[in-house]
Amino acid sequence: MTPIIDKLIAVFDSPSGHSTYGEGISQREHALQSAWLAEKEGASPALVTAALLHDVGHLLHDLGEDVAERGIDSRHEALGAAYLMRHFGEDVVGPVALHVEAKRYLVSAEPGYADKLSEASVRSLELQGGPMSADEAARFASKRFAKDALRLRHWDEEAKLVGYTTPEPAHFRKYIEAALR
C-alpha cells in the first residue's frame, strides 16, 4: 500500500469530505462523480486522478464551508495543485491548477455554459474574477493543460447530481497509482 494513496482515499470519508460548500452533494460525492465521468469517457489515468482530486484544496484549507458566502476566494485550485505537486506530475497538477480558469474561460467562450453553473459556482465565479476578457481567454487557451482543464471543468459541472451512484473511492486506486510520480 502506498501511504499517500491511502491518505487521499481516506480524506473522502473524513468530516471535510462530507462538507458541501453550498452544493447539494458532499465533496466526496462530487469527486467520485467527476472521476466516474472521466473514466466513462476513457480519460487517461492522470486525468481521471485530476478529476477525482480537483477540489482537494477545499479539504486542505481551514476557512470553513461558507468561505464563498463570506466573500473570500479560497484559491482552492492553487492550494490543491501545490499539495498534489509533491506526489504527481504535471499531467495531474496542470488540469487541477487550471480548472477555475477553465470555468472563467467557458463562461466567456461557450454560449449557455453559464446557465449550467450551480448557485454556489456562480457565487465563486464572481470571487474568482468573473468571465475572462478576450485577452485572458486567448492566454488561457494557449496554456499546455488548457484542453484537459476544459474537459475536467465539464465533468466538474456535471458532477453535482444528488443520489447519483458511483464506485467507492478504492475503485479509483488504480488510476492514482498509475498517475503517481
LUMLUMMAR-534082 format. One line per field, with one value per residue: residue number from 1; x, y, z of N, C-alpha, C, O, CB in turn. Coordinates in steps of 0.001 Angstrom, whole numbers, plus 500000, padded with zeros to 6 digits. Glycine has a CB too. Example, Ala and Ser with C-alpha at 12.3 -4.5 7.8 and 13.67 -1.06 7.14 Angstrom:
<sites>
resi	[1_2]
n.X	[513190_512850]
n.Y	[494310_497750]
n.Z	[507800_507080]
ca.X	[512300_513670]
ca.Y	[495500_498940]
ca.Z	[507800_507140]
c.X	[513200_512900]
c.Y	[496700_500030]
c.Z	[507800_507870]
o.X	[514236_513409]
o.Y	[496681_501138]
o.Z	[508465_508039]
cb.X	[511308_514084]
cb.Y	[495527_499402]
cb.Z	[509046_505725]
</sites>
This chain:
<sites>
resi	[1_2_3_4_5_6_7_8_9_10_11_12_13_14_15_16_17_18_19_20_21_22_23_24_25_26_27_28_29_30_31_32_33_34_35_36_37_38_39_40_41_42_43_44_45_46_47_48_49_50_51_52_53_54_55_56_57_58_59_60_61_62_63_64_65_66_67_68_69_70_71_72_73_74_75_76_77_78_79_80_81_82_83_84_85_86_87_88_89_90_91_92_93_94_95_96_97_98_99_100_101_102_103_104_105_106_107_108_109_110_111_112_113_114_115_116_117_118_119_120_121_122_123_124_125_126_127_128_129_130_131_132_133_134_135_136_137_138_139_140_141_142_143_144_145_146_147_148_149_150_151_152_153_154_155_156_157_158_159_160_161_162_163_164_165_166_167_168_169_170_171_172_173_174_175_176_177_178_179_180_181]
n.X	[500835_500471_501282_500431_498331_496513_496018_494844_492538_491304_490634_488232_486350_486501_485478_485724_485487_482828_481708_479834_480065_478118_476844_474516_475464_478047_481625_482951_481060_480947_483613_483852_481845_482870_485297_484263_482775_484899_486309_484374_484372_486736_489131_492616_494667_495906_494212_491782_492522_493070_490472_489235_490603_490445_489271_490601_491882_489874_489573_491807_492180_491388_489194_486496_483181_481537_483011_482968_480515_481115_482500_485089_487707_488954_491049_491331_492137_494844_495949_495329_496732_499388_499713_499291_501411_503582_503413_502492_502755_502886_500736_498607_498557_498464_495811_494253_495224_494336_491538_489709_490265_489442_486681_486080_486905_485147_482657_482878_483368_481778_478624_475761_476998_477231_474682_474640_475901_475943_474287_476151_478510_478253_478408_481042_482407_482235_483936_486277_487044_485291_483835_486255_488193_488671_491422_492446_491200_492417_495059_494676_493750_496051_497623_499434_497937_495331_493267_492804_492001_489623_488059_487955_486592_484033_483180_483233_481078_478955_478998_477292_475066_472416_472106_473259_474778_478004_481199_483045_485638_487989_487906_489127_491776_493640_493983_495100_497483_498730_499159_500918_504123]
n.Y	[498818_502216_504981_507692_507316_505904_507928_509908_508598_508127_510705_511313_510129_511531_514162_516611_515670_515220_517679_520334_522836_524642_523267_520715_518242_516231_516900_514492_512973_514603_514515_511761_511462_513144_511842_509380_510120_510974_508558_507027_508336_507535_508766_509470_507797_509823_512032_511091_510862_513564_514547_513278_514454_517213_519189_519025_520992_522340_520683_521043_523633_525778_527411_527068_525915_527934_529808_531148_532399_534287_536030_535391_534213_531124_530156_527482_525882_526508_525869_523118_522205_522783_521052_518536_518500_517483_514788_514004_514241_516865_516310_515632_517706_520074_520283_520441_522800_524606_524460_526324_528629_527542_527445_530205_530810_529210_530333_532750_531987_529849_529581_529477_528067_529321_529054_526491_526480_525929_527532_528027_527847_529996_532080_531700_532140_534909_535778_534725_536198_536475_536219_535644_538118_538836_538849_537505_535033_534159_533869_531875_529710_529042_527730_524901_522742_523415_522246_519785_520801_522019_519809_518584_520584_520484_517958_518554_520383_518709_516857_516974_515723_514785_511801_510190_507243_505990_504304_503292_505149_503503_502192_503873_503715_502394_504229_506404_505226_504710_507298_508450_509933]
n.Z	[500000_499237_501119_500531_498755_500320_502192_500569_499678_502127_502947_501760_503335_505622_507941_506460_503888_503725_503626_502049_500721_499795_497790_496651_497222_498795_499127_498744_497230_494965_494002_493407_491475_489461_488788_487943_485691_484075_483804_482452_480018_479016_479764_480407_482947_484480_484049_485034_487686_488228_487933_490087_492225_491936_493554_495951_497354_498728_500861_502279_503261_506069_506170_506340_505348_504413_503053_500489_500686_502528_501042_500271_498255_498246_496820_496157_494040_493578_496062_496188_493898_494618_496781_495523_493738_495049_494764_492276_488674_486141_484459_486055_487956_486398_485048_487412_488602_486710_486610_487653_486171_483767_484101_484143_481560_479968_480602_479319_476689_475735_474587_476662_478696_481203_482181_483121_485521_489012_491801_493839_492370_490641_492491_493433_491048_490672_492717_491804_489664_487560_484190_481581_479873_476371_475837_478112_477721_475352_476238_478176_476557_475218_477019_478274_479532_479054_477440_478731_481201_480465_479747_482262_483633_482495_483397_486094_486368_485659_487659_489992_490979_492948_494732_492783_491720_492207_491830_494782_496605_496617_494189_492395_492943_491254_489188_490514_491424_488948_488129_489916_490628]
ca.X	[500000_501189_500677_499728_497066_495634_495646_493919_491262_490703_490109_486844_485480_486720_484443_485822_484985_481367_481263_479121_480453_476989_476266_473569_476162_479305_482871_483181_480184_481353_484874_483585_481098_483792_486209_483465_482507_486163_486572_483409_484770_488015_490245_493861_494742_496236_493060_490816_493040_492820_489029_488961_491278_490487_488846_491262_492224_488792_489730_493071_492145_490594_488362_485099_482344_480855_484061_482498_479401_481731_483189_486508_488133_489904_492124_491459_492847_496278_496276_495294_497830_500651_499739_499416_502702_504558_503221_502060_503345_502121_499510_497562_498571_498091_494360_493739_495592_493625_490104_488950_490423_488624_485298_486036_487014_483928_481569_483047_483557_480817_477240_474940_477737_476907_473393_474881_476558_475115_474274_477435_479542_478076_478933_482508_482889_482399_485130_487437_487381_484235_484186_487516_488225_489178_492871_492629_490775_493464_496203_494297_493665_497394_498338_499693_496905_494019_492264_492453_491261_488265_487357_487727_485572_482712_482841_483001_479708_478006_479168_476614_473753_472031_471696_473917_475600_479348_482045_483661_486965_489007_487832_489998_493157_494493_494297_496021_498768_499317_499490_501973_505461]
ca.Y	[500000_503479_505846_508865_506864_505631_509212_510578_507880_508317_512064_511366_509681_512413_515201_517572_515004_515261_519069_520570_524100_525271_522394_519752_516984_516391_516892_513087_512614_515400_513966_510447_511662_513714_510777_508376_510681_510933_507156_506596_508946_506972_509668_508849_507685_511121_512920_510542_511263_515007_514721_512846_515285_518616_520083_518643_522230_522641_519820_521387_524923_525787_528612_526710_525664_529143_530743_531983_533218_535388_536877_535031_533200_530279_529750_526040_525264_526688_525091_521714_521934_522781_519801_517396_518573_516684_513361_513737_515040_517983_515864_515680_519019_521128_520474_520876_524204_525436_524205_527553_529429_526913_527911_531592_530765_528656_531302_533794_531470_528817_530017_528617_527422_529969_528527_525181_526655_525915_528812_528163_528068_531381_532921_531622_532746_536345_535946_534243_537138_536558_535745_536159_539041_538180_538648_536441_533781_533758_533385_530587_528685_528659_527025_523487_521826_524051_521303_518850_521562_522220_518528_518461_521553_519972_516902_519250_520908_517598_516003_517588_515081_514176_510408_509505_506139_505854_503383_503804_505717_502476_501856_504781_503485_502030_505447_507185_504523_504918_508699_508871_510112]
ca.Z	[500000_499178_502141_500006_498169_501460_502769_499653_499702_503455_503116_501300_504418_506765_508027_505357_502686_503746_503538_500789_500110_499140_496768_497195_497489_499534_498359_498402_496113_493806_493498_492812_490229_488472_488339_487242_484361_483342_483462_481438_478743_478587_480059_480875_484405_485071_484012_485989_489002_488354_488148_491457_493223_491525_494633_497204_498061_499669_502027_502922_503967_507298_506068_506548_504179_503963_502651_499379_501184_503269_500080_500203_497295_498970_495884_496373_492916_493811_497254_495787_492961_495376_497547_494606_493058_495796_494514_490908_487613_485587_483791_487090_488598_485448_484967_488716_488757_485728_486480_487918_484952_482730_484308_483691_480100_479384_480762_478312_475330_475319_474833_477503_479785_482478_482633_483734_486814_490218_492515_494538_491361_490186_493573_493447_489802_490929_493551_491050_488598_486560_482844_481055_478737_475155_476004_479096_477101_474403_477024_478758_475511_474774_478096_477994_480001_478911_476908_479813_482211_479943_479920_483701_484052_482099_484366_487351_486374_485576_488840_491137_490973_494220_494638_491664_492224_491642_492596_496008_496355_496335_492760_491642_493383_490115_488444_491343_491373_487622_487944_490842_490040]
c.X	[500885_500532_499912_498395_496064_495129_494623_492545_490543_490081_488644_485856_485667_485582_484518_485348_483479_480815_480676_479499_479329_476334_475307_474176_477470_480497_483199_482363_480600_482628_484645_482813_482010_484706_485468_483127_483762_486482_485650_483718_486130_489205_491457_493822_495046_495021_491924_491239_492812_491346_488654_489447_491224_490083_489497_491665_491141_488951_490987_493022_491231_489667_486878_484334_481730_481826_483590_481363_479913_482558_484667_486723_489226_491111_492405_492214_494364_496741_496333_496450_499170_500800_500002_500774_503764_504516_502924_502773_502403_500813_498339_497439_498088_496587_493733_494002_494760_492111_489230_489066_489560_487160_485162_486086_485701_482744_481666_483024_482487_479390_476463_475678_477369_475594_473529_475443_475547_475176_475609_478568_479452_478675_480471_483108_483135_483676_486403_487783_486344_484678_485495_487282_488759_490676_493164_492287_491830_494679_495890_494346_495031_498181_498370_498544_495491_492956_491839_491648_489827_487444_486980_486603_484173_482272_482489_481559_478664_477961_478551_475206_473471_471573_472314_474874_476916_480077_482596_485057_488027_489014_488851_491472_494081_494882_495300_497412_499476_499789_500586_503291_506271]
c.Y	[501253_504454_507046_508456_506584_506942_509928_509913_508111_509698_512155_510897_510503_513437_516208_516960_515019_516690_519324_521856_524705_524449_521411_518407_517272_516453_515466_512698_513342_514837_512628_510569_512203_512633_509719_508855_510643_509506_506696_507184_508450_507880_508873_508698_509024_512037_512403_510946_512750_515272_514347_513870_516786_519594_519758_519875_522660_521850_520158_522709_524829_527002_528333_526562_526925_530208_531667_532903_534413_536287_536602_533974_532384_529877_528255_525348_525366_525870_523601_521354_521870_521496_518603_517347_517720_515206_513006_514649_516116_517549_515718_517110_520128_521337_520929_522373_525117_525289_525413_528493_528863_527333_529339_531664_530307_529611_532378_533251_530500_529275_528982_527965_528014_529453_527179_525294_526597_527294_529058_528457_529479_532338_532887_532230_534235_536608_535589_535123_537260_536029_536381_537181_538256_537903_537524_535080_533275_533209_532021_529478_528209_527880_525524_522563_522402_523060_520291_519553_521816_520940_518340_519386_521099_518852_517533_519761_519797_516782_516616_517022_514391_512743_509620_508448_506057_504733_504082_504356_504675_502054_502667_504643_503205_503255_506291_506554_504792_506356_509214_509032_508863]
c.Z	[500000_500151_501570_499390_499282_502072_501884_499657_501034_503621_502685_502369_505692_506839_506875_504043_502593_503742_502150_500068_499273_498047_497443_497515_498207_498583_497897_497177_494842_493168_492792_491508_489129_487906_487533_485825_483496_482897_482337_480061_478256_478796_480545_482391_485085_485111_484904_487409_489236_488613_489583_492480_492933_492616_495969_498012_499038_500961_502819_503689_505197_507340_506261_505238_503607_503458_501526_499823_501986_502361_499940_499130_497984_498123_496031_495250_493103_495011_496922_494872_493684_496186_496620_493917_493756_495402_493055_489930_487117_484944_484762_487608_487661_485334_486287_488894_487857_485748_486829_486718_483830_482870_483791_482167_479469_479501_479679_476885_474836_475628_475662_478658_481140_483050_483336_485153_487953_490870_493218_493551_490782_491219_493573_492179_489997_491717_492796_489856_487501_485206_482368_479953_477530_475274_476995_478488_476118_475138_477636_477709_475042_475833_477821_478388_479899_478429_477971_480903_481758_480047_481385_484148_483663_483046_485708_487418_486359_486868_490090_491271_492305_493961_493506_492214_491459_492380_493850_495702_495993_494871_491955_492029_492197_489287_489208_491285_490039_487423_488894_490112_490237]
o.X	[501908_499339_498843_497419_494903_493956_493650_491517_489323_489105_487900_484671_485061_484804_483479_484854_482913_479605_480988_479259_479564_475362_475294_473491_477943_480397_483673_482897_480603_482712_485181_483097_481924_484868_485995_483189_483691_486876_486093_483360_486621_490195_491328_493044_494499_494815_491179_490402_492406_491004_487848_488777_491892_490527_488997_491775_491438_488519_491205_493751_490418_489391_486081_484771_481432_481488_483802_481272_479226_483239_485426_486019_490304_492081_493557_492866_495088_497804_497266_497081_499994_501888_500847_501242_504730_505459_503083_503320_501281_499869_497187_496338_497373_496118_492786_493109_494508_491441_488106_488073_489008_486477_484213_485395_485201_481917_480647_482690_482310_478995_476509_475043_477212_475415_472628_475458_474447_476022_476133_479478_480476_479367_481117_484207_484145_484412_487481_488719_486505_485762_485800_486304_489241_491147_494031_492994_492099_495265_496729_494925_495159_499290_497455_498210_494571_491849_490656_490720_488912_486264_485847_485759_483225_481110_481555_480892_477607_476976_479214_474270_474221_470752_471927_475692_476938_479623_482601_485608_488881_490042_489372_492322_495193_495986_496239_498407_500675_500709_501118_503550_507427]
o.Y	[501315_504731_507383_509197_506982_507054_510488_510590_508270_509851_512991_511227_510205_513561_516621_517678_514851_516892_518612_521949_525215_524895_521294_517520_518408_516110_515270_512160_512754_514699_512391_509856_511759_512522_509216_508076_510315_509277_506053_506591_508886_507773_507748_509378_509319_512745_513202_511325_513151_516130_515029_514122_517562_520742_520173_519798_523274_522291_519620_522882_523913_527551_529268_527014_526973_531392_532877_534049_535427_537197_537481_532965_532904_529324_527821_524330_524412_525252_522905_520311_521002_520925_517759_516270_517286_514460_511857_515687_516262_518337_515685_517655_521031_522462_521716_523122_526271_525950_525508_529086_529618_527552_529642_532478_530943_529687_532858_533989_530349_529349_527782_527362_527281_529418_526770_524313_527143_528118_530172_529226_530086_533292_533927_532782_534762_537550_536093_534822_538075_535459_537522_537112_537133_536844_536687_534097_532075_532210_531121_528420_527099_527421_524962_521663_521936_523043_519977_518972_521827_520984_517986_518999_521306_518808_517095_519582_519928_516092_516757_517738_513509_512498_508473_508746_506054_504271_505309_504061_504941_501601_502190_505365_503730_503313_506832_507259_505067_506609_510305_508363_508804]
o.Z	[500682_500025_502080_499502_499194_502428_502387_499641_501066_504355_503198_502315_506721_505893_506359_503174_501512_503842_501196_498864_498178_497437_498668_498022_498228_497406_496778_496207_493761_491948_491710_490545_487984_486691_486541_484874_482312_481753_481385_479044_477215_478072_481029_483060_486148_486097_485471_488228_490327_489427_490215_493481_493616_492593_497015_499235_500063_502026_503905_504666_505323_508407_506339_504179_502414_503441_501614_499381_502108_502834_499533_499091_498269_498641_496031_495481_492816_494974_497322_495047_493396_496263_496919_493550_493128_495668_492644_490302_487601_484886_484328_487686_488096_485506_486283_489290_488204_484954_486337_486297_483030_481869_483069_481554_478542_478592_479183_475958_473627_476792_475391_479523_482117_484268_484069_485897_487863_490523_493191_493859_490468_490861_493697_492227_489531_491421_493111_489116_486593_485079_482715_479209_477680_474860_476747_478712_476068_474721_477620_477954_474525_475563_477218_477617_480572_478967_478096_481465_482582_480395_481710_484957_484420_483451_486380_488437_486977_487130_491118_491627_492725_493077_493284_493084_490228_493427_493942_494641_495146_494369_490947_491507_492147_488746_488625_491116_490011_486645_488686_489112_489817]
cb.X	[499047_501202_501750_500595_497277_496375_496890_494490_491486_491749_490954_486682_485737_488103_484562_487264_485467_480854_482437_477666_481683_477415_477385_472456_476423_479489_484037_482828_478721_481570_485881_482810_479916_484632_486905_482170_481988_487308_486393_482001_484803_487940_489830_495098_495803_497365_492569_490716_494542_493277_488219_489618_492705_489602_487352_492500_492476_487429_489766_494157_491656_491514_488573_484428_481259_480019_485309_482033_478455_482603_483005_487014_488647_489206_493432_490091_492431_496606_495246_493985_497878_500722_498401_498321_503170_504308_502112_500551_503755_502952_499756_497883_499973_498648_493707_494397_497069_494114_489722_489460_491905_488749_484899_487197_488158_483589_481610_484342_484863_481117_476515_474334_479241_476833_472448_475838_477317_475587_473123_477750_479421_476565_478379_482965_481881_481182_485021_487186_488659_483770_483048_488377_489125_488897_493542_491761_489429_493876_496571_492892_492888_498169_497673_500938_497186_494110_492822_493725_491966_488315_488236_489012_485858_482740_484021_483996_479495_478368_480644_476564_473660_470906_470253_474682_474840_480145_483213_483741_487416_488774_486405_489552_493210_493779_493023_495514_498561_498307_498254_502126_506189]
cb.Y	[499994_504054_506347_509598_505596_504789_510091_510582_506367_508102_513062_510521_508219_513129_515939_518068_513590_514521_520051_520587_523902_526542_521631_519563_516202_515237_517470_512173_512936_516868_513792_509569_512624_514844_510122_508067_512128_511489_506252_506990_510460_506614_510718_509689_506670_511789_513080_508976_510932_515754_513861_511495_514864_518815_520025_517776_523341_522338_518366_521450_526058_525780_529263_527746_524701_529709_529976_531104_532369_534844_538279_534519_533848_529039_530573_525415_525930_528172_525353_521400_523010_524005_519608_517451_520021_516823_512862_513906_514160_518715_514539_514694_519338_520805_519190_520060_524390_525111_523050_528257_529472_525375_527838_532394_529830_527338_531948_534526_530799_527465_530268_527567_527552_531484_528392_524374_527983_524803_528844_526881_527030_531702_532448_530160_532519_536903_535089_532837_536748_537983_536061_535018_540321_539055_539950_536703_533969_534947_534399_530670_529214_529896_527302_523055_521442_525230_520561_518222_522896_522695_517341_518774_522922_519457_515895_520417_521823_516691_515735_519129_514069_515003_510347_510522_504803_507201_502853_502689_506476_501254_502109_506214_502314_501008_506258_507268_503002_504555_509518_507863_511321]
cb.Z	[501220_497726_503067_498961_497293_502528_502964_498236_499468_504534_502312_500051_504712_506658_509352_505211_502643_504964_503829_501049_499251_498578_495978_496249_496175_500532_499207_499591_496451_494217_494650_493790_490458_489099_489542_488030_484478_484212_484699_481859_478880_477165_481117_480446_484787_484291_482573_485855_489121_487084_487142_491724_493330_490346_494782_496915_497068_499033_501599_501889_503015_508532_504731_507414_504529_505087_502209_498209_502052_504389_500450_501572_495937_499467_496142_496521_491589_494027_498369_495101_491867_496314_498309_493559_492981_497291_495368_490777_486469_484574_483087_488265_489091_484092_484523_489876_488455_484367_487357_489216_484516_482803_485819_484300_479676_480050_482178_478551_475255_476030_473493_476675_479555_482298_481454_482870_486851_491215_493539_495339_490240_489953_494952_493593_488658_491692_494805_490575_487993_486420_481845_480529_479047_473909_476478_480340_476385_473518_478136_479374_474332_474385_479469_478709_481424_477939_475673_480420_482504_478482_479430_484480_483440_480631_484532_487512_485178_484409_489081_490988_489826_494923_494506_490754_492118_491743_491713_497089_497566_497214_492218_491856_494375_489223_488165_492817_491574_486541_488120_491988_490658]
</sites>
